[in-house]
Amino acid sequence: MFFPGVLINKGFTFKYPDLNSTLKNIIESS
């Protein structure tokens, strides 16, 4: 799975910090 880093950094980081961290863990594990 891949999520656009820019989108996550500009949107999810501020609205869903916990979810953003989870997505980063998924990306690094995959």
C-alpha positions as CSV (number, residue, x, y, z in Angstrom):
1,M,0.0,0.0,0.0
2,F,1.2,3.5,-0.8
3,F,-0.1,6.8,0.5
4,P,1.1,10.2,-1.0
5,G,3.5,11.6,1.6
6,V,2.6,15.2,0.7
7,L,-1.1,14.6,1.2
8,I,-0.5,12.9,4.5
9,N,1.9,15.6,5.7
10,K,-0.3,18.5,4.8
11,G,-3.7,17.0,5.8
12,F,-3.6,13.9,8.0
13,T,-0.7,15.1,10.2
14,F,-2.9,17.9,11.6
15,K,-6.3,16.2,11.5
16,Y,-5.3,12.7,12.4
17,P,-1.8,12.5,13.9
18,D,-2.4,9.0,15.3
19,L,-3.7,7.7,12.0
20,N,-0.8,9.4,10.2
21,S,1.7,7.5,12.5
22,T,-0.1,4.3,11.8
23,L,0.1,4.8,8.0
24,K,3.8,5.6,8.2
25,N,4.3,2.3,10.1
26,I,2.4,0.4,7.4
27,I,4.4,2.1,4.7
28,E,7.8,1.3,6.4
29,S,6.7,-2.3,7.0
30,S,5.6,-3.0,3.5
